[in-house]
Amino acid sequence: MEHETPDSESIRETFKEFLTSKGLRVTNQRLAIFDAAYGHPDHFTAEDLLERAREIDDSVSRATVYRALPILTESSLIREVDVGRDYKYYMANKNATTFQAQVICLDCDKIFEIDAPFMEWYGKTVADKLALDVETQRLQVSAHCTALRATGICERGGQRQEA
């Protein structure tokens, strides 16, 4: 079954409508932050987002980015990804039709998203046994790159980190 992907302009309109529904103003800075976040091809940190948003609108401040992140995640257009560090990663919630698991490379800190549709079934099954409803769930795997360990080169772009 083919899923249609909404274009970026309609996603941007959805974000504007979300802001309005929450009684928040649609500002150039919020739109620049949204555009930077939704246009990012990979996982990003708040600092990455600040840098990209400033390329769009140089008046974006660090405080505005940190205030906008909870709004973006509440809109469900951006997902927060916690990999157990003292900072969070974020990713645009594009085309996700099944549960996504994160695999974190311990060598280069890259985060890979893979489909894990069995997790929805598993979460529901174990919660049902306890007469509970699943609110959230996540699956994270931390791993080392075998090619990097063997050859010193990772085809995914990582390089051996020196101790």
Contacts in CASP RR format, 6 or more apart in sequence:
PFRMAT RR
TARGET T0000
AUTHOR 0000-0000-0000
METHOD contacts of the structure
MODEL  1
MEHETPDSESIRETFKEFLTSKGLRVTNQRLAIFDAAYGHPDHFTAEDLL
ERAREIDDSVSRATVYRALPILTESSLIREVDVGRDYKYYMANKNATTFQ
AQVICLDCDKIFEIDAPFMEWYGKTVADKLALDVETQRLQVSAHCTALRA
TGICERGGQRQEA
3 95 0 8 1.000
3 97 0 8 1.000
5 94 0 8 1.000
5 95 0 8 1.000
6 14 0 8 1.000
8 38 0 8 1.000
8 39 0 8 1.000
11 38 0 8 1.000
11 77 0 8 1.000
12 31 0 8 1.000
12 34 0 8 1.000
12 35 0 8 1.000
12 38 0 8 1.000
14 75 0 8 1.000
14 77 0 8 1.000
15 31 0 8 1.000
15 34 0 8 1.000
15 38 0 8 1.000
15 72 0 8 1.000
15 75 0 8 1.000
15 77 0 8 1.000
16 26 0 8 1.000
16 31 0 8 1.000
18 71 0 8 1.000
18 74 0 8 1.000
18 75 0 8 1.000
18 77 0 8 1.000
19 25 0 8 1.000
19 26 0 8 1.000
19 30 0 8 1.000
19 71 0 8 1.000
20 26 0 8 1.000
22 71 0 8 1.000
22 74 0 8 1.000
24 30 0 8 1.000
24 71 0 8 1.000
28 57 0 8 1.000
28 59 0 8 1.000
29 53 0 8 1.000
29 57 0 8 1.000
29 59 0 8 1.000
29 60 0 8 1.000
29 61 0 8 1.000
29 64 0 8 1.000
29 68 0 8 1.000
30 64 0 8 1.000
30 68 0 8 1.000
30 71 0 8 1.000
32 53 0 8 1.000
32 56 0 8 1.000
32 57 0 8 1.000
32 60 0 8 1.000
33 49 0 8 1.000
33 53 0 8 1.000
33 60 0 8 1.000
33 64 0 8 1.000
33 65 0 8 1.000
33 68 0 8 1.000
33 72 0 8 1.000
34 68 0 8 1.000
34 72 0 8 1.000
34 77 0 8 1.000
35 53 0 8 1.000
35 56 0 8 1.000
36 49 0 8 1.000
36 52 0 8 1.000
36 53 0 8 1.000
36 55 0 8 1.000
36 56 0 8 1.000
37 44 0 8 1.000
37 49 0 8 1.000
37 52 0 8 1.000
37 53 0 8 1.000
37 72 0 8 1.000
37 78 0 8 1.000
37 90 0 8 1.000
37 92 0 8 1.000
38 77 0 8 1.000
38 78 0 8 1.000
38 92 0 8 1.000
38 94 0 8 1.000
39 92 0 8 1.000
40 48 0 8 1.000
40 49 0 8 1.000
40 52 0 8 1.000
40 91 0 8 1.000
40 92 0 8 1.000
42 91 0 8 1.000
42 111 0 8 1.000
43 81 0 8 1.000
43 89 0 8 1.000
43 90 0 8 1.000
43 91 0 8 1.000
43 111 0 8 1.000
44 52 0 8 1.000
44 89 0 8 1.000
44 90 0 8 1.000
44 91 0 8 1.000
45 87 0 8 1.000
45 88 0 8 1.000
45 89 0 8 1.000
45 90 0 8 1.000
46 65 0 8 1.000
46 66 0 8 1.000
46 69 0 8 1.000
46 87 0 8 1.000
46 88 0 8 1.000
46 90 0 8 1.000
49 65 0 8 1.000
49 69 0 8 1.000
49 90 0 8 1.000
50 60 0 8 1.000
50 62 0 8 1.000
50 65 0 8 1.000
53 60 0 8 1.000
53 65 0 8 1.000
54 60 0 8 1.000
69 78 0 8 1.000
69 80 0 8 1.000
69 90 0 8 1.000
72 78 0 8 1.000
72 90 0 8 1.000
73 79 0 8 1.000
73 80 0 8 1.000
73 90 0 8 1.000
76 93 0 8 1.000
77 92 0 8 1.000
77 93 0 8 1.000
78 90 0 8 1.000
78 91 0 8 1.000
78 92 0 8 1.000
78 93 0 8 1.000
79 90 0 8 1.000
79 91 0 8 1.000
79 92 0 8 1.000
79 93 0 8 1.000
80 88 0 8 1.000
80 89 0 8 1.000
80 90 0 8 1.000
81 88 0 8 1.000
81 89 0 8 1.000
81 90 0 8 1.000
81 91 0 8 1.000
81 102 0 8 1.000
81 111 0 8 1.000
82 88 0 8 1.000
82 89 0 8 1.000
82 138 0 8 1.000
83 89 0 8 1.000
83 102 0 8 1.000
83 104 0 8 1.000
83 111 0 8 1.000
83 140 0 8 1.000
89 111 0 8 1.000
91 113 0 8 1.000
98 115 0 8 1.000
98 116 0 8 1.000
98 117 0 8 1.000
98 120 0 8 1.000
99 115 0 8 1.000
99 116 0 8 1.000
99 117 0 8 1.000
99 118 0 8 1.000
99 119 0 8 1.000
99 120 0 8 1.000
99 137 0 8 1.000
99 139 0 8 1.000
100 113 0 8 1.000
100 114 0 8 1.000
100 115 0 8 1.000
100 116 0 8 1.000
101 113 0 8 1.000
101 114 0 8 1.000
101 115 0 8 1.000
101 116 0 8 1.000
101 119 0 8 1.000
101 138 0 8 1.000
101 139 0 8 1.000
101 140 0 8 1.000
101 141 0 8 1.000
102 111 0 8 1.000
102 112 0 8 1.000
102 113 0 8 1.000
102 138 0 8 1.000
102 139 0 8 1.000
102 140 0 8 1.000
102 141 0 8 1.000
103 111 0 8 1.000
103 112 0 8 1.000
103 114 0 8 1.000
103 140 0 8 1.000
103 141 0 8 1.000
103 142 0 8 1.000
103 143 0 8 1.000
104 110 0 8 1.000
104 111 0 8 1.000
104 112 0 8 1.000
104 140 0 8 1.000
104 141 0 8 1.000
104 142 0 8 1.000
104 143 0 8 1.000
105 111 0 8 1.000
105 112 0 8 1.000
105 143 0 8 1.000
105 144 0 8 1.000
105 145 0 8 1.000
105 154 0 8 1.000
105 156 0 8 1.000
105 158 0 8 1.000
106 142 0 8 1.000
106 143 0 8 1.000
106 144 0 8 1.000
107 144 0 8 1.000
107 145 0 8 1.000
107 148 0 8 1.000
107 149 0 8 1.000
107 154 0 8 1.000
107 158 0 8 1.000
107 160 0 8 1.000
107 161 0 8 1.000
108 145 0 8 1.000
108 148 0 8 1.000
108 154 0 8 1.000
108 156 0 8 1.000
108 157 0 8 1.000
108 158 0 8 1.000
108 159 0 8 1.000
108 161 0 8 1.000
110 156 0 8 1.000
110 157 0 8 1.000
110 158 0 8 1.000
112 156 0 8 1.000
116 139 0 8 1.000
119 137 0 8 1.000
119 139 0 8 1.000
123 134 0 8 1.000
123 137 0 8 1.000
124 134 0 8 1.000
127 133 0 8 1.000
127 134 0 8 1.000
145 154 0 8 1.000
145 156 0 8 1.000
145 158 0 8 1.000
147 153 0 8 1.000
147 154 0 8 1.000
147 155 0 8 1.000
148 154 0 8 1.000
148 158 0 8 1.000
148 159 0 8 1.000
148 160 0 8 1.000
152 159 0 8 1.000
152 160 0 8 1.000
153 159 0 8 1.000
END
